Amino acid sequence: MSASHLLRALMLTSTVVVSLAFSDVASAASDSQMLQLQIELEELVEQEGMQSASELEARVAKGLPPAALSAVLDACREHPRSPLEPVVRRLAKHRSAPIRARALLALAEFGPSQSVSAVKSAADDRDRGVRRLALVLHRLHPSDRSEAIATTLLERDPTLAEEHDAGGGVAAPQTEESAS
């Protein structure tokens, strides 16, 4: 068992203990199940090969709670590999803005062309917070193409341009959904 898995197991144990101390047993069991699911999904991301990527894709297709999807995307961001890209691209179109944002952050780590694709997708998103992420992604992964996308975004979104100018650059993205 790796150090990261041991750390996750310790986090799982401490969460269960805290949950038992401050809530009912059913809630603690639910928290424990969610953490176990997150660990399983992160392990699938970390495994090499198409079989683990296919299994992950099947589990995502069946539907997972937002916390599990966030764990998957964070792991994909840490361990970008081409068999995972279809899952990340699928989640970049998720109905939830925070999931789309996390997916675009992960996608940008897959390589230069994917980072430009992530900037473009973020710039075209319906949620202002995700559009704001396009500017962050451009800063993290600068290129001539991402510069053109960011410039066009600021030209067509005056409110975002004002925020950008007033903040002296790029602020941390906050989606409209997470603000409410």
Backbone as a chain_set.jsonl record, in Angstrom:
{"seq": "MSASHLLRALMLTSTVVVSLAFSDVASAASDSQMLQLQIELEELVEQEGMQSASELEARVAKGLPPAALSAVLDACREHPRSPLEPVVRRLAKHRSAPIRARALLALAEFGPSQSVSAVKSAADDRDRGVRRLALVLHRLHPSDRSEAIATTLLERDPTLAEEHDAGGGVAAPQTEESAS", "coords": {"N": [[0.861, -1.18, 0.0], [0.631, 2.181, -0.898], [2.046, 5.345, 0.228], [0.254, 7.434, -0.187], [-2.16, 6.064, -0.259], [-2.233, 5.066, 2.327], [-2.442, 7.468, 3.715], [-4.964, 8.313, 2.786], [-6.513, 6.27, 3.915], [-6.152, 6.797, 6.62], [-7.374, 9.307, 6.72], [-9.961, 8.537, 6.096], [-10.577, 6.934, 8.331], [-10.363, 8.842, 10.433], [-12.372, 10.609, 9.683], [-14.627, 9.005, 9.942], [-14.578, 8.552, 12.715], [-14.928, 11.178, 13.705], [-17.412, 11.716, 12.556], [-18.998, 9.821, 13.878], [-18.845, 10.816, 16.438], [-20.18, 13.254, 16.273], [-22.544, 12.966, 14.853], [-25.221, 10.885, 13.611], [-25.116, 7.245, 13.347], [-25.818, 6.276, 10.806], [-25.21, 8.414, 9.122], [-22.441, 8.528, 9.47], [-21.715, 6.069, 8.37], [-22.47, 6.53, 5.737], [-20.715, 8.632, 5.056], [-18.323, 7.237, 5.29], [-18.649, 5.329, 3.263], [-18.669, 7.022, 1.031], [-16.065, 8.086, 1.105], [-14.612, 5.741, 0.74], [-15.458, 5.048, -1.833], [-14.381, 7.237, -3.244], [-11.645, 6.739, -2.888], [-11.39, 4.274, -4.25], [-11.997, 5.1, -6.867], [-9.958, 6.968, -7.34], [-7.782, 5.252, -7.269], [-8.273, 3.776, -9.601], [-7.794, 5.761, -11.496], [-5.069, 6.152, -11.119], [-3.957, 3.739, -11.921], [-2.183, 2.153, -14.53], [-2.951, 1.564, -17.992], [-5.513, 0.484, -20.303], [-7.707, -0.933, -19.349], [-8.323, -0.103, -16.702], [-8.974, 2.549, -17.239], [-11.201, 2.19, -18.884], [-12.938, 0.943, -17.085], [-13.249, 3.028, -15.251], [-14.493, 4.913, -16.905], [-16.919, 3.584, -17.395], [-18.033, 3.564, -14.837], [-18.367, 6.286, -14.353], [-20.193, 6.85, -16.377], [-22.439, 5.489, -15.435], [-23.207, 7.119, -13.414], [-22.26, 9.199, -10.823], [-21.914, 10.644, -7.552], [-21.409, 14.218, -6.998], [-19.141, 14.7, -5.273], [-17.602, 12.416, -5.65], [-17.082, 12.592, -8.394], [-15.551, 14.922, -8.37], [-13.299, 13.997, -6.98], [-12.337, 12.144, -8.834], [-11.674, 13.855, -10.973], [-9.757, 15.528, -9.798], [-7.763, 13.634, -9.326], [-7.226, 12.9, -11.98], [-6.146, 15.254, -12.864], [-3.767, 15.286, -11.442], [-2.583, 12.986, -12.428], [-2.375, 12.908, -15.406], [-3.188, 11.084, -18.251], [-3.406, 9.731, -21.492], [-5.505, 7.675, -21.914], [-7.449, 8.482, -20.109], [-8.5, 10.832, -20.988], [-10.994, 10.895, -22.535], [-12.963, 10.574, -20.506], [-12.558, 12.846, -18.948], [-13.107, 14.851, -20.825], [-15.807, 14.31, -21.278], [-16.868, 14.972, -18.766], [-16.357, 17.654, -18.808], [-18.523, 18.687, -19.969], [-20.54, 18.504, -18.206], [-23.585, 18.982, -16.304], [-23.264, 20.525, -14.031], [-21.65, 23.444, -13.05], [-19.328, 23.644, -11.275], [-18.241, 21.056, -11.6], [-17.733, 21.019, -14.353], [-15.785, 23.033, -14.413], [-13.711, 21.885, -12.855], [-13.14, 19.714, -14.488], [-12.15, 20.99, -16.769], [-9.86, 22.173, -15.717], [-8.43, 19.836, -15.201], [-8.247, 18.758, -17.813], [-6.555, 20.594, -19.06], [-4.087, 19.821, -18.173], [-3.295, 17.714, -19.722], [-1.781, 18.243, -21.942], [-0.335, 20.533, -24.409], [-2.169, 21.075, -26.638], [-4.557, 20.222, -25.524], [-4.748, 21.963, -23.389], [-5.248, 24.387, -24.655], [-7.693, 23.735, -25.784], [-9.145, 23.448, -23.415], [-9.089, 26.093, -22.441], [-10.566, 27.337, -24.483], [-13.055, 25.978, -24.258], [-13.783, 26.745, -21.674], [-13.96, 29.531, -22.012], [-16.182, 29.678, -23.639], [-18.246, 28.821, -22.044], [-21.469, 28.744, -20.38], [-21.601, 29.687, -17.808], [-20.465, 32.341, -15.828], [-18.396, 32.099, -13.932], [-17.032, 29.821, -14.814], [-16.256, 30.781, -17.28], [-14.526, 32.757, -16.388], [-12.526, 31.118, -15.486], [-11.216, 30.499, -17.836], [-9.397, 32.554, -18.16], [-7.684, 32.091, -16.043], [-6.702, 29.578, -16.745], [-5.385, 30.297, -19.085], [-3.322, 31.833, -17.994], [-1.981, 29.836, -16.553], [-1.231, 28.077, -18.556], [0.143, 29.415, -20.858], [-0.107, 30.471, -24.266], [0.065, 31.439, -27.709], [-2.385, 30.93, -28.932], [-4.123, 30.587, -26.722], [-3.926, 33.104, -25.668], [-5.199, 34.646, -27.647], [-7.784, 33.65, -27.404], [-8.412, 34.39, -24.747], [-8.269, 37.179, -24.989], [-10.351, 37.687, -26.828], [-12.49, 36.761, -25.273], [-12.501, 38.673, -23.174], [-13.139, 40.926, -24.653], [-15.753, 40.366, -25.498], [-17.163, 40.054, -23.152], [-17.952, 42.372, -21.157], [-18.369, 42.755, -18.386], [-16.789, 40.791, -17.186], [-14.361, 41.666, -18.165], [-14.149, 44.123, -16.814], [-13.963, 43.186, -14.144], [-11.58, 41.799, -14.412], [-9.775, 43.872, -15.061], [-10.067, 45.526, -12.783], [-9.236, 43.84, -10.782], [-6.608, 43.618, -11.289], [-5.772, 41.614, -12.903], [-6.117, 38.135, -13.096], [-8.583, 36.659, -11.184], [-9.327, 34.207, -8.658], [-11.4, 31.626, -9.813], [-14.921, 31.634, -9.323], [-17.797, 29.923, -9.516], [-21.084, 30.714, -10.733], [-22.987, 28.993, -9.744], [-21.75, 27.977, -7.417], [-21.644, 30.23, -5.919], [-24.158, 30.726, -5.021]], "CA": [[0.0, 0.0, 0.0], [1.466, 3.371, -1.024], [1.882, 6.361, 1.275], [-0.98, 8.192, -0.431], [-3.293, 5.226, 0.137], [-2.251, 5.06, 3.792], [-2.972, 8.763, 4.132], [-6.404, 8.287, 2.534], [-7.13, 5.38, 4.9], [-6.177, 7.54, 7.883], [-8.418, 10.328, 6.59], [-11.228, 7.818, 6.169], [-10.781, 6.548, 9.727], [-10.617, 10.023, 11.263], [-13.686, 11.134, 9.317], [-15.631, 8.133, 10.553], [-14.573, 8.813, 14.161], [-15.55, 12.489, 13.913], [-18.828, 11.582, 12.224], [-19.65, 9.098, 14.967], [-18.904, 11.664, 17.626], [-21.03, 14.418, 16.101], [-23.76, 12.699, 14.097], [-25.74, 9.53, 13.802], [-24.351, 6.159, 12.753], [-26.124, 6.194, 9.377], [-24.443, 9.457, 8.448], [-21.035, 8.112, 9.495], [-21.581, 4.992, 7.393], [-22.553, 7.168, 4.422], [-19.436, 9.328, 4.851], [-17.314, 6.201, 5.102], [-18.859, 4.764, 1.93], [-18.251, 8.01, 0.041], [-14.604, 8.133, 1.089], [-14.144, 4.494, 0.141], [-15.703, 5.193, -3.268], [-13.386, 8.17, -3.774], [-10.355, 6.04, -2.921], [-11.454, 3.301, -5.348], [-11.939, 5.819, -8.141], [-8.606, 7.527, -7.473], [-6.892, 4.137, -7.613], [-8.484, 3.49, -11.021], [-7.096, 6.805, -12.256], [-3.621, 5.978, -10.974], [-3.515, 2.503, -12.567], [-1.858, 2.243, -15.953], [-3.653, 0.636, -18.871], [-6.841, 0.811, -20.828], [-8.764, -1.593, -18.59], [-8.734, 0.761, -15.593], [-9.634, 3.723, -17.825], [-12.523, 1.744, -19.334], [-13.765, 0.735, -15.894], [-13.574, 4.355, -14.739], [-15.466, 5.511, -17.825], [-18.197, 2.917, -17.165], [-18.578, 4.012, -13.547], [-18.814, 7.668, -14.539], [-21.389, 6.801, -17.216], [-23.564, 5.036, -14.605], [-23.584, 8.228, -12.546], [-21.565, 9.283, -9.539], [-22.194, 11.906, -6.862], [-20.428, 15.273, -7.286], [-17.896, 14.547, -4.51], [-16.826, 11.364, -6.301], [-16.597, 13.153, -9.656], [-14.469, 15.857, -8.03], [-12.125, 13.189, -6.65], [-11.84, 11.602, -10.106], [-11.055, 14.932, -11.753], [-8.523, 15.941, -9.119], [-6.771, 12.593, -9.595], [-6.854, 13.025, -13.395], [-5.27, 16.43, -12.977], [-2.468, 14.885, -10.905], [-2.054, 11.86, -13.214], [-2.973, 12.958, -16.745], [-2.723, 10.109, -19.24], [-4.338, 9.78, -22.621], [-6.741, 6.887, -21.822], [-8.414, 9.157, -19.24], [-8.988, 12.06, -21.617], [-12.437, 10.883, -22.864], [-13.755, 10.779, -19.284], [-12.419, 14.253, -18.57], [-13.856, 15.643, -21.818], [-17.237, 14.107, -21.01], [-17.229, 15.734, -17.57], [-16.262, 19.079, -19.139], [-19.853, 19.068, -20.461], [-21.461, 18.153, -17.118], [-24.592, 20.013, -16.019], [-22.817, 21.323, -12.89], [-20.513, 24.315, -13.359], [-18.097, 23.26, -10.568], [-17.679, 19.843, -12.21], [-17.151, 21.443, -15.636], [-14.554, 23.773, -14.128], [-12.682, 20.921, -12.44], [-12.778, 18.922, -15.665], [-11.308, 21.813, -17.641], [-8.556, 22.252, -15.042], [-7.754, 18.56, -15.446], [-7.96, 18.632, -19.242], [-5.414, 21.451, -19.394], [-2.846, 19.142, -17.78], [-3.016, 16.609, -20.625], [-0.841, 18.645, -22.98], [-0.556, 21.872, -24.974], [-3.402, 21.231, -27.425], [-5.68, 20.073, -24.604], [-4.879, 23.182, -22.58], [-5.927, 25.374, -25.51], [-9.081, 23.278, -25.844], [-9.756, 23.768, -22.118], [-9.293, 27.551, -22.416], [-11.673, 27.628, -25.41], [-14.305, 25.49, -23.664], [-14.103, 27.604, -20.526], [-14.354, 30.847, -22.535], [-17.503, 29.559, -24.267], [-19.204, 28.26, -21.096], [-22.611, 29.604, -20.029], [-21.42, 30.182, -16.441], [-19.399, 33.35, -15.782], [-17.27, 31.566, -13.161], [-16.261, 28.933, -15.688], [-15.605, 31.67, -18.265], [-13.407, 33.373, -15.672], [-11.489, 30.097, -15.441], [-10.439, 30.569, -19.077], [-8.289, 33.48, -17.933], [-6.754, 31.395, -15.147], [-6.039, 28.544, -17.547], [-4.431, 30.974, -19.978], [-2.143, 32.181, -17.186], [-1.268, 28.613, -16.184], [-0.764, 27.411, -19.773], [0.131, 30.466, -21.883], [0.253, 30.222, -25.662], [-0.522, 32.457, -28.589], [-3.796, 30.595, -29.151], [-4.898, 30.885, -25.514], [-3.941, 34.573, -25.566], [-6.249, 35.127, -28.543], [-9.071, 33.264, -26.806], [-8.62, 35.24, -23.568], [-8.526, 38.537, -25.472], [-11.706, 37.675, -27.385], [-13.413, 36.631, -24.14], [-12.585, 39.967, -22.488], [-13.823, 41.861, -25.551], [-17.189, 40.083, -25.606], [-17.773, 40.009, -21.814], [-17.491, 43.6, -20.504], [-18.357, 42.598, -16.93], [-15.589, 40.025, -16.87], [-13.224, 42.542, -18.448], [-14.064, 45.063, -15.688], [-13.426, 42.437, -13.007], [-10.191, 41.495, -14.734], [-9.01, 45.108, -14.949], [-10.127, 45.998, -11.402], [-8.475, 42.922, -9.934], [-5.211, 43.609, -11.694], [-5.461, 40.362, -13.583], [-7.034, 37.018, -12.988], [-8.989, 36.265, -9.838], [-9.704, 32.798, -8.536], [-12.747, 31.469, -10.347], [-16.035, 31.213, -8.489], [-18.91, 29.738, -10.431], [-22.349, 31.286, -10.283], [-23.661, 27.975, -8.957], [-21.146, 27.851, -6.091], [-21.863, 31.482, -5.178], [-25.509, 30.754, -4.456]], "C": [[0.902, 1.235, 0.0], [1.18, 4.357, 0.111], [0.597, 7.153, 1.068], [-2.215, 7.38, -0.046], [-3.396, 5.129, 1.655], [-2.834, 6.365, 4.327], [-4.48, 8.81, 3.928], [-7.124, 7.411, 3.559], [-7.2, 6.063, 6.267], [-7.245, 8.62, 7.859], [-9.794, 9.692, 6.716], [-11.553, 7.469, 7.617], [-11.112, 7.752, 10.587], [-11.973, 10.636, 10.948], [-14.795, 10.306, 9.95], [-15.72, 8.404, 12.05], [-15.26, 10.142, 14.465], [-17.046, 12.41, 13.627], [-19.594, 10.865, 13.323], [-19.819, 9.971, 16.193], [-19.947, 12.771, 17.49], [-22.309, 14.179, 15.298], [-24.199, 11.268, 14.326], [-24.908, 8.504, 13.037], [-24.594, 6.056, 11.248], [-25.324, 7.223, 8.587], [-22.966, 9.083, 8.382], [-20.788, 7.01, 8.475], [-21.599, 5.56, 5.979], [-21.251, 7.89, 4.088], [-18.324, 8.326, 4.557], [-17.424, 5.585, 3.716], [-18.393, 5.732, 0.845], [-16.725, 8.073, -0.036], [-14.024, 6.871, 0.467], [-14.329, 4.54, -1.379], [-14.66, 6.11, -3.899], [-12.013, 7.506, -3.886], [-10.316, 5.037, -4.076], [-11.304, 3.99, -6.701], [-10.562, 6.423, -8.378], [-7.605, 6.436, -7.838], [-7.048, 3.738, -9.076], [-7.752, 4.509, -11.889], [-5.596, 6.554, -12.248], [-3.091, 4.729, -11.664], [-3.252, 2.738, -14.047], [-2.753, 1.284, -16.735], [-5.056, 1.073, -19.224], [-7.961, 0.211, -19.988], [-9.24, -0.707, -17.44], [-9.44, 2.007, -16.114], [-11.038, 3.363, -18.298], [-13.461, 1.522, -18.158], [-14.184, 2.076, -15.294], [-14.645, 5.017, -15.604], [-16.857, 4.902, -17.613], [-18.835, 3.388, -15.86], [-19.077, 5.448, -13.635], [-20.113, 7.682, -15.349], [-22.622, 6.363, -16.423], [-24.062, 6.145, -13.687], [-22.897, 8.128, -11.2], [-21.93, 10.6, -8.874], [-21.086, 12.938, -7.133], [-19.106, 15.116, -6.525], [-16.999, 13.48, -5.144], [-16.267, 11.854, -7.643], [-15.449, 14.125, -9.415], [-13.186, 15.102, -7.719], [-11.494, 12.609, -7.92], [-11.078, 12.685, -10.872], [-9.78, 15.444, -11.111], [-7.408, 14.923, -9.361], [-6.312, 12.639, -11.05], [-5.925, 14.212, -13.613], [-3.861, 16.098, -12.487], [-1.79, 13.819, -11.759], [-2.642, 11.864, -14.621], [-2.346, 11.896, -17.657], [-3.815, 9.939, -20.275], [-5.567, 8.882, -22.493], [-7.825, 7.538, -20.956], [-9.068, 10.374, -19.899], [-10.469, 12.012, -22.002], [-13.334, 11.112, -21.649], [-13.732, 12.248, -18.893], [-13.201, 15.136, -19.541], [-15.363, 15.499, -21.607], [-17.679, 14.954, -19.82], [-17.092, 17.244, -17.784], [-17.582, 19.603, -19.696], [-20.932, 18.77, -19.427], [-22.433, 19.302, -16.858], [-24.156, 20.958, -14.901], [-21.571, 22.137, -13.249], [-19.252, 23.948, -12.577], [-17.445, 21.995, -11.139], [-17.054, 20.196, -13.56], [-15.816, 22.16, -15.403], [-13.424, 22.831, -13.732], [-12.208, 20.086, -13.63], [-11.862, 19.72, -16.599], [-9.929, 22.033, -17.029], [-7.754, 20.977, -15.291], [-7.34, 18.43, -16.907], [-6.714, 19.434, -19.63], [-4.074, 20.793, -19.067], [-2.443, 18.036, -18.747], [-2.05, 16.97, -21.748], [-1.211, 19.988, -23.566], [-1.854, 22.017, -25.771], [-4.631, 21.092, -26.538], [-5.85, 21.314, -23.732], [-5.559, 24.287, -23.384], [-7.408, 25.011, -25.625], [-9.824, 23.614, -24.549], [-10.028, 25.267, -22.003], [-10.486, 27.92, -23.29], [-13.013, 27.188, -24.827], [-14.734, 26.357, -22.489], [-14.609, 28.964, -21.008], [-15.762, 30.827, -23.117], [-18.584, 29.06, -23.307], [-20.294, 29.268, -20.755], [-22.472, 30.232, -18.647], [-20.239, 31.154, -16.39], [-18.178, 32.852, -14.999], [-16.4, 30.634, -13.986], [-15.573, 29.754, -16.767], [-14.393, 32.353, -17.637], [-12.217, 32.4, -15.599], [-10.636, 30.104, -16.709], [-9.225, 31.471, -18.899], [-7.227, 32.853, -17.022], [-5.976, 30.338, -15.936], [-5.024, 29.153, -18.513], [-3.164, 31.354, -19.217], [-1.312, 30.955, -16.842], [-0.609, 27.939, -17.383], [-0.745, 28.412, -20.924], [0.564, 29.954, -23.259], [-0.371, 31.336, -26.484], [-2.015, 32.204, -28.789], [-4.631, 30.911, -27.916], [-4.964, 32.389, -25.27], [-5.061, 35.151, -26.427], [-7.636, 34.814, -27.975], [-9.392, 34.165, -25.618], [-8.953, 36.673, -23.982], [-9.941, 38.652, -26.029], [-12.75, 37.596, -26.277], [-13.589, 37.979, -23.442], [-13.285, 41.013, -23.349], [-15.333, 41.627, -25.578], [-17.896, 40.029, -24.255], [-17.273, 41.211, -21.013], [-17.43, 43.48, -18.974], [-17.109, 41.844, -16.487], [-14.338, 40.868, -17.116], [-13.035, 43.563, -17.327], [-13.475, 44.389, -14.46], [-11.937, 42.177, -13.195], [-9.311, 42.718, -14.535], [-8.947, 45.595, -13.503], [-9.284, 45.131, -10.477], [-7.007, 42.868, -10.294], [-4.816, 42.32, -12.39], [-6.535, 39.338, -13.331], [-7.313, 36.695, -11.528], [-9.328, 34.785, -9.829], [-11.137, 32.636, -8.998], [-13.741, 31.03, -9.279], [-17.219, 31.104, -9.428], [-20.153, 30.369, -9.856], [-23.094, 30.284, -9.411], [-23.082, 27.858, -7.556], [-21.336, 29.109, -5.264], [-23.221, 31.519, -4.507], [-25.712, 29.698, -3.396]], "O": [[1.83, 1.328, 0.804], [0.204, 4.218, 0.848], [-0.078, 7.505, 2.035], [-3.202, 7.936, 0.436], [-4.494, 5.11, 2.211], [-3.62, 6.363, 5.274], [-5.205, 9.293, 4.797], [-8.212, 7.757, 4.021], [-8.19, 5.924, 6.986], [-7.943, 8.833, 8.851], [-10.685, 10.242, 7.363], [-12.675, 7.683, 8.074], [-12.043, 7.699, 11.391], [-12.654, 11.13, 11.848], [-15.785, 10.851, 10.437], [-16.819, 8.477, 12.599], [-16.081, 10.224, 15.379], [-17.855, 12.97, 14.367], [-20.712, 11.254, 13.662], [-20.821, 9.875, 16.903], [-20.539, 13.184, 18.487], [-23.081, 15.115, 15.088], [-23.618, 10.54, 15.13], [-24.096, 8.861, 12.183], [-23.663, 5.776, 10.493], [-24.819, 6.926, 7.504], [-22.313, 9.296, 7.361], [-19.765, 7.015, 7.79], [-20.832, 5.123, 5.121], [-20.742, 7.778, 2.972], [-17.49, 8.548, 3.68], [-16.41, 5.342, 3.062], [-17.793, 5.315, -0.146], [-16.161, 8.11, -1.13], [-13.036, 6.941, -0.263], [-13.446, 4.115, -2.124], [-14.118, 5.802, -4.96], [-11.306, 7.699, -4.875], [-9.322, 4.96, -4.799], [-10.573, 3.517, -7.571], [-10.056, 6.39, -9.499], [-6.687, 6.668, -8.625], [-6.062, 3.396, -9.729], [-7.157, 4.15, -12.906], [-4.931, 6.727, -13.27], [-1.9, 4.655, -11.965], [-4.009, 3.434, -14.725], [-3.25, 0.303, -16.182], [-5.683, 1.894, -18.554], [-9.051, 0.778, -19.917], [-10.445, -0.576, -17.227], [-10.4, 2.475, -15.502], [-11.968, 4.152, -18.129], [-14.64, 1.869, -18.223], [-15.33, 2.245, -14.879], [-15.591, 5.61, -15.085], [-17.858, 5.617, -17.646], [-20.048, 3.586, -15.797], [-20.106, 5.783, -13.048], [-21.029, 8.443, -15.038], [-23.731, 6.816, -16.707], [-25.206, 6.116, -13.234], [-22.952, 7.098, -10.529], [-22.227, 11.576, -9.563], [-19.958, 12.568, -7.458], [-18.046, 15.379, -7.093], [-15.777, 13.628, -5.169], [-15.12, 11.567, -7.985], [-14.482, 14.147, -10.176], [-12.105, 15.511, -8.143], [-10.271, 12.587, -8.061], [-9.971, 12.451, -11.358], [-8.819, 15.762, -11.812], [-6.254, 15.295, -9.574], [-5.13, 12.438, -11.327], [-5.027, 14.165, -14.454], [-2.877, 16.574, -13.053], [-0.561, 13.753, -11.811], [-3.339, 10.921, -14.996], [-1.126, 11.831, -17.805], [-5.004, 9.998, -19.96], [-6.633, 9.302, -22.942], [-8.997, 7.177, -21.064], [-10.078, 10.88, -19.41], [-11.161, 13.013, -21.813], [-14.362, 11.781, -21.76], [-14.764, 12.825, -18.549], [-13.883, 16.069, -19.117], [-16.106, 16.471, -21.746], [-18.737, 15.581, -19.859], [-17.653, 18.028, -17.018], [-17.75, 20.809, -19.876], [-22.119, 18.785, -19.751], [-22.133, 20.457, -17.16], [-24.638, 22.089, -14.836], [-20.566, 21.585, -13.697], [-18.174, 23.939, -13.171], [-16.219, 21.887, -11.155], [-15.962, 19.724, -13.878], [-14.841, 21.918, -16.114], [-12.302, 22.966, -14.222], [-11.02, 19.79, -13.758], [-10.908, 19.174, -17.151], [-8.933, 22.074, -17.751], [-6.553, 21.029, -15.559], [-6.212, 18.038, -17.204], [-5.914, 18.981, -20.448], [-3.044, 21.17, -19.625], [-1.358, 17.471, -18.611], [-1.551, 16.08, -22.437], [-2.273, 20.531, -23.264], [-2.571, 23.0, -25.588], [-5.638, 21.763, -26.764], [-6.972, 21.676, -23.377], [-6.363, 25.042, -22.838], [-8.272, 25.887, -25.568], [-10.987, 24.016, -24.58], [-11.086, 25.667, -21.519], [-11.325, 28.725, -22.887], [-13.995, 27.928, -24.891], [-15.916, 26.664, -22.333], [-15.583, 29.489, -20.468], [-16.46, 31.841, -23.094], [-19.732, 28.892, -23.719], [-20.085, 30.479, -20.826], [-23.155, 31.21, -18.344], [-19.144, 30.831, -16.851], [-17.045, 33.156, -15.371], [-15.174, 30.654, -13.87], [-14.435, 29.464, -17.135], [-13.357, 32.506, -18.283], [-11.059, 32.814, -15.645], [-9.457, 29.754, -16.661], [-8.15, 31.185, -19.427], [-6.029, 33.061, -17.212], [-4.757, 30.221, -15.809], [-3.946, 28.599, -18.732], [-2.058, 31.213, -19.738], [-0.082, 31.016, -16.838], [0.439, 27.308, -17.25], [-1.525, 28.282, -21.867], [1.467, 29.127, -23.386], [-1.229, 32.078, -26.005], [-2.813, 33.141, -28.812], [-5.733, 31.447, -28.039], [-5.949, 32.889, -24.727], [-5.789, 36.042, -25.988], [-8.549, 35.635, -28.066], [-10.516, 34.651, -25.493], [-9.824, 37.306, -23.386], [-10.65, 39.613, -25.731], [-13.773, 38.279, -26.331], [-14.716, 38.379, -23.15], [-13.957, 41.898, -22.818], [-16.107, 42.579, -25.671], [-19.125, 39.964, -24.218], [-16.293, 41.102, -20.276], [-16.536, 44.044, -18.344], [-16.455, 42.229, -15.518], [-13.371, 40.789, -16.359], [-11.906, 43.846, -16.927], [-12.592, 44.945, -13.806], [-11.142, 42.317, -12.266], [-8.243, 42.636, -13.927], [-7.892, 46.032, -13.044], [-8.694, 45.621, -9.514], [-6.241, 42.141, -9.662], [-3.633, 41.983, -12.451], [-7.726, 39.649, -13.353], [-6.393, 36.486, -10.737], [-9.585, 34.189, -10.875], [-12.003, 33.424, -8.619], [-13.445, 30.174, -8.446], [-17.603, 32.084, -10.066], [-20.271, 30.543, -8.643], [-23.759, 30.669, -8.45], [-23.83, 27.661, -6.598], [-21.206, 29.071, -4.04], [-23.422, 32.252, -3.539], [-26.798, 29.596, -2.827]]}, "num_chains": 1, "name": "protein.A"}
